[in-house]
Structure formats: structure tokens, C-alpha cells
Amino acid sequence: MKRAGSFVTVAAAVIFCLSFLCSVSFLAIHAHHHCTDEHCSVCAVLVQCNRRLRSAAAAGSAALLLLFCSMAAAFLTSAETREASCETLVSLKVEMLN
């Protein structure tokens, strides 16, 4: 069962990457397109590719921001934990004698 989930994940990642590769290549090929009609199909596809790439860039920057914030929070909480529990009587092996 885990193997099938892994295959689906890899397949989705490959399709996702191919989608962006095709968008970039289409934009590069038709960069100097000159429209003659008001309802040009090439221009419609160019707009769609441009939107896809811009939304991916926004999602990537949001993911990086989320990753940075979570790592900063983890670092700050681990630093507080280390300072709070640095030395106790048990860790110093103090014997209590009467």
C-alpha cells in the first residue's frame, strides 16, 4: 500500500514539473507572436501559461516563508529548552545528607 502511494506521489511530481517545463517552452517559442485576430488562441494559451508560472512562483515563495518561520520557531523553542534545563541537582549528582 505504501508503494502505491509513493508511485502516485512521484507521478504527480513528474506531471507537475512537465507542466511547468511545457509552459516555459511554449512561452519561449511564441515570445514574438503577433496577433492578427481579436480572439487569438495562441494569445489565450500564452496568458494561461503566464498565469500558471506566476501562481507557482507565489506558491513557492509562500512555502519558503512558511518553512523559514517554522524553522525559526523550532530553533527558538529548542534554545529556550536548553537554557531552562541546563543544570539541576540531579544532573550535578548532588547528594543530600542529613
DSSP file (Angstrom, degrees, kcal/mol; ACC not computed):
  #  RESIDUE AA STRUCTURE BP1 BP2  ACC     N-H-->O    O-->H-N    N-H-->O    O-->H-N    TCO  KAPPA ALPHA  PHI   PSI    X-CA   Y-CA   Z-CA
    1    1 A M     >        0   0    0      0, 0.0     4,-1.7     0, 0.0     5,-0.1   0.000 360.0 360.0 360.0 -39.8    0.0    0.0    0.0
    2    2 A K  H  >  +     0   0    0      1,-0.2     4,-2.0     2,-0.2     5,-0.1   0.856 360.0  56.8 -67.1 -33.9    2.8    2.4    0.8
    3    3 A R  H  > S+     0   0    0      1,-0.2     4,-2.1     2,-0.2    -1,-0.2   0.886 105.2  50.3 -64.5 -40.1    4.5    1.6   -2.5
    4    4 A A  H  > S+     0   0    0      2,-0.2     4,-2.2     1,-0.2    -1,-0.2   0.897 110.0  50.3 -66.9 -40.1    1.4    2.6   -4.5
    5    5 A G  H  X S+     0   0    0     -4,-1.7     4,-2.0     1,-0.2    -1,-0.2   0.872 109.9  50.9 -64.5 -36.6    1.2    5.9   -2.6
    6    6 A S  H  X S+     0   0    0     -4,-2.0     4,-2.3     2,-0.2    -2,-0.2   0.896 109.4  50.4 -67.0 -40.2    4.8    6.6   -3.3
    7    7 A F  H  X S+     0   0    0     -4,-2.1     4,-2.6     1,-0.2    -2,-0.2   0.909 110.2  49.7 -64.3 -42.2    4.3    5.9   -7.0
    8    8 A V  H  X S+     0   0    0     -4,-2.2     4,-2.4     2,-0.2    -1,-0.2   0.891 110.7  50.6 -64.0 -39.5    1.3    8.3   -7.1
    9    9 A T  H  X S+     0   0    0     -4,-2.0     4,-2.1     2,-0.2    -2,-0.2   0.924 112.4  45.6 -64.4 -44.9    3.4   11.0   -5.4
   10   10 A V  H  X S+     0   0    0     -4,-2.3     4,-2.4     2,-0.2    -2,-0.2   0.904 112.9  50.7 -65.6 -41.4    6.2   10.6   -7.9
   11   11 A A  H  X S+     0   0    0     -4,-2.6     4,-2.5     1,-0.2    -2,-0.2   0.907 110.5  49.2 -63.8 -41.5    3.9   10.5  -10.8
   12   12 A A  H  X S+     0   0    0     -4,-2.4     4,-2.4     1,-0.2    -1,-0.2   0.897 111.3  49.8 -64.5 -39.6    2.2   13.7   -9.6
   13   13 A A  H  X S+     0   0    0     -4,-2.1     4,-2.4     2,-0.2    -2,-0.2   0.899 111.3  48.7 -65.6 -40.2    5.5   15.4   -9.2
   14   14 A V  H  X S+     0   0    0     -4,-2.4     4,-2.7     2,-0.2    -2,-0.2   0.926 112.6  47.3 -65.9 -44.2    6.7   14.4  -12.7
   15   15 A I  H  X S+     0   0    0     -4,-2.5     4,-2.1     2,-0.2    -2,-0.2   0.899 111.7  51.8 -63.7 -39.8    3.4   15.7  -14.2
   16   16 A F  H  X S+     0   0    0     -4,-2.4     4,-1.6     2,-0.2    -2,-0.2   0.929 112.4  44.8 -61.2 -46.8    3.7   18.9  -12.2
   17   17 A C  H  X S+     0   0    0     -4,-2.4     4,-2.4     1,-0.2    -2,-0.2   0.897 112.3  51.5 -67.0 -40.3    7.3   19.5  -13.4
   18   18 A L  H  X S+     0   0    0     -4,-2.7     4,-2.7     1,-0.2    -1,-0.2   0.864 105.4  57.2 -64.4 -34.8    6.4   18.6  -17.0
   19   19 A S  H  X S+     0   0    0     -4,-2.1     4,-1.9     1,-0.2    -1,-0.2   0.925 110.9  42.1 -60.6 -45.0    3.5   21.1  -16.9
   20   20 A F  H  X S+     0   0    0     -4,-1.6     4,-2.5     2,-0.2    -2,-0.2   0.866 112.6  53.5 -72.8 -35.1    5.9   23.9  -16.0
   21   21 A L  H  X S+     0   0    0     -4,-2.4     4,-2.4     2,-0.2    -2,-0.2   0.923 110.8  47.0 -63.4 -43.2    8.5   22.8  -18.5
   22   22 A C  H  X S+     0   0    0     -4,-2.7     4,-2.5     2,-0.2    -2,-0.2   0.887 111.3  52.0 -65.5 -38.4    5.9   22.9  -21.3
   23   23 A S  H  X S+     0   0    0     -4,-1.9     4,-2.3    -5,-0.2    -2,-0.2   0.928 111.9  45.5 -63.0 -44.8    4.7   26.3  -20.1
   24   24 A V  H  X S+     0   0    0     -4,-2.5     4,-2.2     1,-0.2    -2,-0.2   0.919 114.1  48.2 -65.6 -43.1    8.1   27.7  -20.2
   25   25 A S  H  X S+     0   0    0     -4,-2.4     4,-2.5     2,-0.2    -2,-0.2   0.897 111.3  50.4 -66.7 -38.5    9.0   26.2  -23.6
   26   26 A F  H  X S+     0   0    0     -4,-2.5     4,-2.4     1,-0.2    -1,-0.2   0.912 111.4  48.7 -64.2 -41.8    5.7   27.4  -25.1
   27   27 A L  H  < S+     0   0    0     -4,-2.3    -2,-0.2    -5,-0.2    -1,-0.2   0.891 112.7  48.4 -64.1 -38.1    6.3   30.9  -23.8
   28   28 A A  H >< S+     0   0    0     -4,-2.2     3,-0.8     1,-0.2    -2,-0.2   0.895 113.1  46.7 -69.6 -39.4    9.9   30.8  -25.2
   29   29 A I  H 3< S+     0   0    0     -4,-2.5     3,-0.4     1,-0.2    -2,-0.2   0.917 121.0  36.2 -68.8 -42.7    8.8   29.6  -28.6
   30   30 A H  T >< S+     0   0    0     -4,-2.4     3,-1.2     1,-0.2    -1,-0.2  -0.028  79.0 118.2-102.8  30.9    5.9   32.0  -29.0
   31   31 A A  T <  S+     0   0    0     -3,-0.8    -1,-0.2     1,-0.3    -2,-0.1   0.839  80.1  43.6 -65.8 -32.7    7.6   35.0  -27.4
   32   32 A H  T 3  S+     0   0    0     -3,-0.4     2,-0.3    -4,-0.2    -1,-0.3  -0.172  81.6 149.4-107.7  40.1    7.4   37.1  -30.5
   33   33 A H    <   -     0   0    0     -3,-1.2     2,-0.5     9,-0.1    -3,-0.1  -0.550  32.3-155.7 -75.7 134.1    3.9   36.2  -31.6
   34   34 A H        -     0   0    0     -2,-0.3     2,-0.2     2,-0.0    -2,-0.1  -0.958  11.6-141.0-114.6 119.4    2.0   38.9  -33.5
   35   35 A C        +     0   0    0     -2,-0.5     3,-0.1     1,-0.1     0, 0.0  -0.488  25.5 173.1 -79.0 144.3   -1.8   38.7  -33.3
   36   36 A T        +     0   0    0     -2,-0.2     2,-0.3     1,-0.1    -1,-0.1   0.510  66.7  55.9-118.7 -17.3   -4.0   39.5  -36.2
   37   37 A D  S    S-     0   0    0      1,-0.1     3,-0.5     0, 0.0    -1,-0.1  -0.788  75.8-129.5-117.2 158.4   -7.3   38.5  -34.7
   38   38 A E  S    S+     0   0    0     -2,-0.3     2,-0.7     1,-0.3    -1,-0.1   0.857 107.2  45.2 -74.4 -35.2   -9.1   39.6  -31.6
   39   39 A H  S    S+     0   0    0     -3,-0.0     2,-0.4     4,-0.0    -1,-0.3  -0.600  79.6 172.3-108.6  68.4   -9.8   36.1  -30.3
   40   40 A C     >  -     0   0    0     -2,-0.7     4,-1.5    -3,-0.5     5,-0.1  -0.648  26.7-154.7 -83.0 127.9   -6.3   34.5  -30.9
   41   41 A S  H  > S+     0   0    0     -2,-0.4     4,-2.0     1,-0.2     5,-0.2   0.838  94.2  55.9 -71.5 -32.6   -5.9   31.0  -29.5
   42   42 A V  H  > S+     0   0    0      1,-0.2     4,-2.3     2,-0.2    -1,-0.2   0.907 107.4  48.8 -66.7 -40.9   -2.1   31.4  -29.2
   43   43 A C  H  > S+     0   0    0      2,-0.2     4,-2.2     1,-0.2    -1,-0.2   0.874 108.9  53.6 -66.3 -36.5   -2.5   34.5  -27.0
   44   44 A A  H  X S+     0   0    0     -4,-1.5     4,-2.0     2,-0.2    -1,-0.2   0.911 111.1  45.5 -63.8 -41.8   -5.1   32.8  -24.8
   45   45 A V  H  X S+     0   0    0     -4,-2.0     4,-2.6     2,-0.2    -2,-0.2   0.875 110.3  54.5 -69.7 -36.8   -2.6   29.9  -24.2
   46   46 A L  H  X S+     0   0    0     -4,-2.3     4,-2.2     2,-0.2    -2,-0.2   0.906 109.3  47.8 -61.7 -41.5    0.2   32.4  -23.6
   47   47 A V  H  X S+     0   0    0     -4,-2.2     4,-2.3     2,-0.2    -2,-0.2   0.911 111.8  50.1 -64.9 -42.6   -1.9   34.1  -20.9
   48   48 A Q  H  X S+     0   0    0     -4,-2.0     4,-2.2     2,-0.2    -2,-0.2   0.912 111.6  47.7 -63.8 -42.6   -2.7   30.8  -19.3
   49   49 A C  H  X S+     0   0    0     -4,-2.6     4,-2.2     1,-0.2    -1,-0.2   0.900 111.2  51.2 -63.9 -40.8    0.9   29.7  -19.2
   50   50 A N  H  X S+     0   0    0     -4,-2.2     4,-2.2    -5,-0.2    -2,-0.2   0.904 110.2  49.0 -64.1 -41.4    2.0   33.0  -17.8
   51   51 A R  H  X S+     0   0    0     -4,-2.3     4,-2.6     2,-0.2     5,-0.2   0.905 109.6  52.3 -63.7 -41.5   -0.7   32.7  -15.0
   52   52 A R  H  X S+     0   0    0     -4,-2.2     4,-1.9     1,-0.2    -2,-0.2   0.918 111.6  45.7 -61.6 -43.7    0.4   29.2  -14.2
   53   53 A L  H  X S+     0   0    0     -4,-2.2     4,-1.9     2,-0.2    -1,-0.2   0.887 113.1  49.7 -68.9 -38.3    4.1   30.3  -13.8
   54   54 A R  H  X S+     0   0    0     -4,-2.2     4,-2.1     2,-0.2    -2,-0.2   0.898 110.6  49.5 -67.8 -39.0    3.2   33.3  -11.7
   55   55 A S  H  X S+     0   0    0     -4,-2.6     4,-2.4     1,-0.2    -1,-0.2   0.872 110.2  51.5 -68.2 -34.7    1.0   31.3   -9.4
   56   56 A A  H  X S+     0   0    0     -4,-1.9     4,-2.5    -5,-0.2    -1,-0.2   0.887 109.1  50.7 -66.6 -38.0    3.7   28.7   -8.9
   57   57 A A  H  X S+     0   0    0     -4,-1.9     4,-2.2     2,-0.2    -2,-0.2   0.906 111.6  47.4 -65.9 -40.4    6.2   31.5   -8.1
   58   58 A A  H  X S+     0   0    0     -4,-2.1     4,-2.1     2,-0.2    -2,-0.2   0.914 113.2  48.1 -66.8 -41.7    3.8   32.9   -5.5
   59   59 A A  H  X S+     0   0    0     -4,-2.4     4,-2.2     1,-0.2    -2,-0.2   0.887 111.3  51.2 -66.3 -38.0    3.2   29.4   -4.0
   60   60 A G  H  X S+     0   0    0     -4,-2.5     4,-2.2     2,-0.2    -2,-0.2   0.903 110.6  47.4 -65.8 -41.2    6.9   28.7   -3.9
   61   61 A S  H  X S+     0   0    0     -4,-2.2     4,-2.1     2,-0.2    -1,-0.2   0.880 112.1  50.4 -69.1 -35.7    7.6   32.0   -2.1
   62   62 A A  H  X S+     0   0    0     -4,-2.1     4,-2.3     2,-0.2    -2,-0.2   0.892 110.3  50.2 -66.7 -38.3    4.8   31.3    0.4
   63   63 A A  H  X S+     0   0    0     -4,-2.2     4,-2.4     2,-0.2    -2,-0.2   0.896 110.5  49.3 -66.3 -39.6    6.2   27.8    1.0
   64   64 A L  H  X S+     0   0    0     -4,-2.2     4,-2.5     2,-0.2    -2,-0.2   0.894 110.9  50.1 -66.3 -39.1    9.7   29.2    1.6
   65   65 A L  H  X S+     0   0    0     -4,-2.1     4,-2.5     2,-0.2    -2,-0.2   0.919 111.6  48.2 -64.1 -43.0    8.3   31.8    4.0
   66   66 A L  H  X S+     0   0    0     -4,-2.3     4,-2.3     2,-0.2    -2,-0.2   0.902 112.0  49.7 -63.3 -41.7    6.4   29.1    5.9
   67   67 A L  H  X S+     0   0    0     -4,-2.4     4,-2.2     2,-0.2    -2,-0.2   0.916 111.3  48.9 -62.7 -44.1    9.5   26.9    6.1
   68   68 A F  H  X S+     0   0    0     -4,-2.5     4,-2.4     1,-0.2    -2,-0.2   0.919 112.1  48.3 -62.5 -44.6   11.6   29.8    7.4
   69   69 A C  H  X S+     0   0    0     -4,-2.5     4,-2.3     1,-0.2    -1,-0.2   0.902 112.3  48.3 -65.0 -40.7    9.1   30.6   10.1
   70   70 A S  H  X S+     0   0    0     -4,-2.3     4,-2.2     2,-0.2    -1,-0.2   0.889 112.6  48.3 -68.5 -37.4    8.7   27.0   11.2
   71   71 A M  H  X S+     0   0    0     -4,-2.2     4,-2.3     2,-0.2    -2,-0.2   0.890 111.7  50.1 -68.3 -38.3   12.5   26.6   11.4
   72   72 A A  H  X S+     0   0    0     -4,-2.4     4,-2.4     2,-0.2    -2,-0.2   0.910 111.5  48.2 -65.3 -41.3   12.9   29.8   13.3
   73   73 A A  H  X S+     0   0    0     -4,-2.3     4,-2.3     2,-0.2     5,-0.2   0.904 112.1  49.2 -65.1 -40.9   10.2   28.7   15.8
   74   74 A A  H  X S+     0   0    0     -4,-2.2     4,-2.0     2,-0.2    -2,-0.2   0.898 112.0  48.7 -65.2 -39.7   11.8   25.3   16.2
   75   75 A F  H  X S+     0   0    0     -4,-2.3     4,-2.0     2,-0.2    -2,-0.2   0.916 112.1  48.2 -66.1 -43.4   15.2   27.0   16.8
   76   76 A L  H  X S+     0   0    0     -4,-2.4     4,-1.9     1,-0.2    -2,-0.2   0.898 112.6  47.5 -66.8 -40.0   13.8   29.4   19.4
   77   77 A T  H  X S+     0   0    0     -4,-2.3     4,-1.9     1,-0.2    -1,-0.2   0.866 111.7  50.3 -70.5 -34.2   11.9   26.7   21.3
   78   78 A S  H  X S+     0   0    0     -4,-2.0     4,-2.1    -5,-0.2    -1,-0.2   0.866 109.4  51.7 -70.9 -33.5   15.0   24.4   21.4
   79   79 A A  H  X S+     0   0    0     -4,-2.0     4,-1.9     2,-0.2    -2,-0.2   0.899 110.3  48.5 -67.3 -40.0   17.2   27.3   22.7
   80   80 A E  H  X S+     0   0    0     -4,-1.9     4,-2.1     2,-0.2    -2,-0.2   0.883 110.8  51.2 -66.6 -37.8   14.7   28.0   25.5
   81   81 A T  H  X S+     0   0    0     -4,-1.9     4,-1.7     1,-0.2    -2,-0.2   0.904 109.3  49.9 -66.3 -41.9   14.5   24.3   26.4
   82   82 A R  H  < S+     0   0    0     -4,-2.1    -1,-0.2     1,-0.2    -2,-0.2   0.900 112.9  46.5 -64.7 -39.8   18.3   24.1   26.6
   83   83 A E  H >< S+     0   0    0     -4,-1.9     3,-0.8     1,-0.2     4,-0.2   0.868 111.8  50.9 -70.1 -35.9   18.6   27.1   28.8
   84   84 A A  H 3< S+     0   0    0     -4,-2.1    -1,-0.2     1,-0.2     3,-0.2   0.826 118.6  34.8 -73.1 -31.6   15.8   26.0   31.1
   85   85 A S  T 3< S+     0   0    0     -4,-1.7    -1,-0.2    -5,-0.2     3,-0.2  -0.087  80.5 114.5-115.4  34.9   17.2   22.5   31.8
   86   86 A C  S <  S+     0   0    0     -3,-0.8     2,-0.4     1,-0.2    -1,-0.1   0.929  82.6  14.2 -75.1 -43.4   20.9   23.1   31.8
   87   87 A E        +     0   0    0     -4,-0.2     2,-0.3    -3,-0.2    -1,-0.2  -0.978  63.3 160.7-140.7 126.8   21.7   22.3   35.4
   88   88 A T     >  -     0   0    0     -2,-0.4     4,-1.9    -3,-0.2     5,-0.1  -0.845  52.0-104.0-129.2 170.1   19.7   20.6   38.1
   89   89 A L  T  4>S+     0   0    0     -2,-0.3     5,-2.3     1,-0.2     4,-0.4   0.862 122.2  50.4 -63.4 -35.1   20.7   18.9   41.4
   90   90 A V  T >45S+     0   0    0      1,-0.2     3,-1.0     2,-0.2    -1,-0.2   0.922 109.9  48.6 -69.7 -43.4   20.2   15.5   39.8
   91   91 A S  T 345S+     0   0    0      1,-0.3    -2,-0.2     2,-0.1    -1,-0.2   0.810 112.5  49.1 -68.1 -27.3   22.3   16.3   36.8
   92   92 A L  T 3<5S-     0   0    0     -4,-1.9    -1,-0.3     2,-0.1    -2,-0.2   0.503 109.8-128.7 -85.1  -4.8   25.1   17.7   39.0
   93   93 A K  T < 5 +     0   0    0     -3,-1.0     2,-0.4    -4,-0.4    -3,-0.2   0.918  40.4 177.1  57.1  50.1   24.8   14.5   41.1
   94   94 A V      < -     0   0    0     -5,-2.3     2,-0.5    -6,-0.1    -1,-0.2  -0.697  20.7-143.1 -84.7 133.6   24.5   16.3   44.4
   95   95 A E        -     0   0    0     -2,-0.4     2,-0.8     2,-0.0    -5,-0.0  -0.842   5.6-143.1 -98.6 132.8   23.9   14.1   47.5
   96   96 A M        -     0   0    0     -2,-0.5     2,-0.4     2,-0.0    -2,-0.0  -0.850  24.7-175.0 -95.7 109.5   21.5   15.3   50.2
   97   97 A L              0   0    0     -2,-0.8    -2,-0.0     1,-0.1     0, 0.0  -0.835 360.0 360.0-108.3 142.8   23.0   14.3   53.6
   98   98 A N              0   0    0     -2,-0.4    -1,-0.1     0, 0.0    -2,-0.0   0.423 360.0 360.0 -89.6 360.0   21.3   14.8   56.9
